[in-house]
Amino acid sequence: MPYRSTERSEQRRQQMRQALITATRDLCVPQGYNATTMQQIVREAGTSIGNRYFYFSTREALLRAVVEDFTTSIGQAIDIAIAPLPPGPEQLAVGLPRAVWATLSQADLARVLLVETRLPELRFTVLHYFLLRLSLFLQAGHLANENTSLELVTLALQGTTFQILESVIMGVTVADEDTIARFLV
């Protein structure tokens, strides 16, 4: 008899998937990605190594899911903050500080995901996600014109933001969220 997915089984599946992501995040932050074992992750999530393969084929796939969860949470924080505003400079003035706050409120996780793992594709995933969002945002707000390359404006703003946040996360630069946000805006 073929397996039939029900709403309840799908809900349990999503809960277990999220439990694995949460366990990975909760273990990697204090001890680092390289020191975190799959055995620790499945124990923390309340499942087994064999069951983990149903959700994630590799440890890196699980880490990618943590990265997606991380970027989505930052994107949602930005969306909530700018929702009541019309497209344009005001959204930028509110969205950038929200992005800074959302990222720095998860600075330990950002450090693990973007620096300590040494997996360039994870960094690319995060950069690409926000590059696309920023590009659409700038287009909708008409913040670039025919004399300005939308691509160059997007890359410059995103690159500057990312470099500043990375420097703060790594402890190279000491600046609070408000100072960073004011500078970027």
C-alpha positions as CSV (number, residue, x, y, z in Angstrom):
1,M,0.0,0.0,0.0
2,P,1.5,3.4,-1.0
3,Y,2.3,5.9,1.7
4,R,-0.3,8.6,1.9
5,S,0.6,11.9,3.4
6,T,-2.1,13.4,5.7
7,E,-2.3,16.9,7.1
8,R,-1.3,15.5,10.5
9,S,1.7,13.6,9.2
10,E,2.9,16.6,7.2
11,Q,2.6,18.7,10.3
12,R,4.7,16.2,12.3
13,R,7.2,16.1,9.4
14,Q,7.6,19.9,9.5
15,Q,7.9,19.9,13.3
16,M,10.7,17.3,13.2
17,R,12.4,19.2,10.4
18,Q,12.3,22.4,12.5
19,A,13.5,20.5,15.6
20,L,16.6,19.4,13.6
21,I,17.2,23.0,12.4
22,T,16.7,24.4,16.0
23,A,19.0,21.7,17.5
24,T,21.7,22.5,15.0
25,R,21.5,26.2,15.6
26,D,21.4,25.8,19.4
27,L,24.4,23.5,19.5
28,C,26.5,25.3,16.8
29,V,26.3,28.7,18.5
30,P,28.1,27.8,21.7
31,Q,30.4,25.1,20.5
32,G,30.9,25.9,16.8
33,Y,29.9,24.0,13.7
34,N,33.0,21.8,13.5
35,A,32.6,20.6,17.1
36,T,28.9,19.8,16.7
37,T,28.2,16.2,15.8
38,M,25.2,14.7,14.1
39,Q,24.8,12.5,17.2
40,Q,24.4,15.6,19.3
41,I,22.0,17.1,16.9
42,V,19.7,14.1,16.6
43,R,19.7,13.6,20.4
44,E,18.8,17.3,21.0
45,A,16.1,17.0,18.3
46,G,14.7,13.8,19.8
47,T,15.2,11.6,16.8
48,S,17.8,9.2,15.3
49,I,20.6,9.3,12.8
50,G,18.5,7.2,10.4
51,N,15.5,9.4,10.7
52,R,17.6,12.5,10.1
53,Y,18.2,11.2,6.5
54,F,14.5,11.5,5.8
55,Y,14.9,15.3,6.3
56,F,18.5,16.1,5.4
57,S,20.8,14.0,3.4
58,T,24.0,15.6,4.8
59,R,25.2,17.7,7.6
60,E,25.8,20.5,5.1
61,A,22.2,20.3,3.9
62,L,21.1,20.8,7.5
63,L,23.4,23.7,7.9
64,R,22.0,25.2,4.7
65,A,18.5,24.9,6.2
66,V,19.8,26.8,9.3
67,V,21.1,29.5,6.9
68,E,17.7,29.7,5.1
69,D,15.9,30.0,8.5
70,F,18.4,32.8,9.5
71,T,17.9,34.8,6.3
72,T,14.2,34.3,6.4
73,S,13.9,35.6,9.9
74,I,15.8,38.7,9.0
75,G,13.7,39.2,5.9
76,Q,10.5,38.9,7.9
77,A,11.7,41.5,10.5
78,I,12.4,43.9,7.6
79,D,9.0,43.2,6.0
80,I,7.1,43.8,9.2
81,A,8.9,47.1,9.8
82,I,8.4,48.5,6.3
83,A,4.9,47.1,5.6
84,P,3.0,50.3,6.5
85,L,5.3,52.5,4.5
86,P,5.1,53.4,0.8
87,P,7.9,52.2,-1.4
88,G,10.8,54.7,-1.4
89,P,13.4,56.3,0.8
90,E,11.4,56.0,4.0
91,Q,11.3,52.2,3.6
92,L,15.0,52.3,3.1
93,A,15.5,54.5,6.2
94,V,13.4,52.0,8.3
95,G,14.5,48.7,6.6
96,L,18.2,49.1,6.9
97,P,18.1,49.7,10.7
98,R,15.8,46.7,11.1
99,A,18.2,44.5,9.1
100,V,21.1,45.7,11.3
101,W,19.1,45.0,14.5
102,A,17.8,41.6,13.2
103,T,21.3,40.5,12.2
104,L,23.1,41.7,15.3
105,S,20.5,40.2,17.6
106,Q,21.7,36.9,16.1
107,A,25.4,37.8,15.9
108,D,26.7,34.6,17.4
109,L,24.7,32.5,14.9
110,A,25.8,34.8,12.0
111,R,29.5,34.3,13.1
112,V,29.1,30.5,13.0
113,L,27.2,30.5,9.7
114,L,29.2,33.0,7.7
115,V,32.7,32.9,9.1
116,E,33.5,29.8,11.2
117,T,32.0,27.2,8.8
118,R,34.3,28.3,6.0
119,L,31.7,27.2,3.5
120,P,31.7,29.9,0.7
121,E,28.3,28.7,-0.6
122,L,26.6,29.6,2.6
123,R,28.0,33.1,2.5
124,F,26.9,33.3,-1.2
125,T,23.4,32.1,-0.2
126,V,23.0,34.9,2.3
127,L,24.4,37.6,0.0
128,H,22.3,36.5,-2.9
129,Y,19.1,36.4,-0.9
130,F,19.6,40.0,0.3
131,L,20.9,41.2,-3.0
132,L,17.7,40.1,-4.7
133,R,15.6,41.6,-2.0
134,L,17.5,44.9,-2.1
135,S,17.3,45.1,-5.8
136,L,13.6,44.7,-5.9
137,F,13.2,47.2,-3.0
138,L,15.3,49.8,-4.9
139,Q,13.3,49.2,-8.1
140,A,9.9,49.5,-6.3
141,G,11.0,52.7,-4.5
142,H,12.5,54.2,-7.7
143,L,15.7,54.8,-5.8
144,A,17.8,54.3,-8.9
145,N,17.3,56.1,-12.2
146,E,18.5,55.9,-15.9
147,N,21.8,57.6,-14.9
148,T,22.5,55.1,-12.1
149,S,23.1,51.4,-12.5
150,L,20.6,49.6,-10.3
151,E,23.1,46.7,-10.1
152,L,26.0,48.9,-8.9
153,V,23.8,50.7,-6.4
154,T,22.5,47.4,-5.0
155,L,26.0,45.8,-4.8
156,A,27.5,48.9,-3.2
157,L,24.8,49.2,-0.5
158,Q,24.7,45.5,0.2
159,G,28.4,45.1,0.2
160,T,28.9,48.0,2.6
161,T,26.2,46.7,4.9
162,F,27.5,43.2,4.9
163,Q,31.2,44.3,5.5
164,I,30.2,46.5,8.4
165,L,28.0,43.8,10.0
166,E,30.7,41.1,9.5
167,S,33.3,43.4,11.1
168,V,31.1,44.0,14.1
169,I,30.2,40.3,14.4
170,M,33.9,39.4,14.4
171,G,34.7,42.0,17.0
172,V,37.0,44.0,14.7
173,T,34.8,47.0,14.8
174,V,33.0,48.2,17.9
175,A,29.8,50.1,17.1
176,D,26.3,49.8,18.4
177,E,23.2,49.1,16.2
178,D,22.1,52.7,16.2
179,T,25.4,54.1,15.1
180,I,25.6,51.5,12.3
181,A,22.1,52.1,11.2
182,R,22.5,55.9,11.1
183,F,25.7,55.6,9.1
184,L,24.1,53.3,6.5
185,V,20.9,55.4,6.1
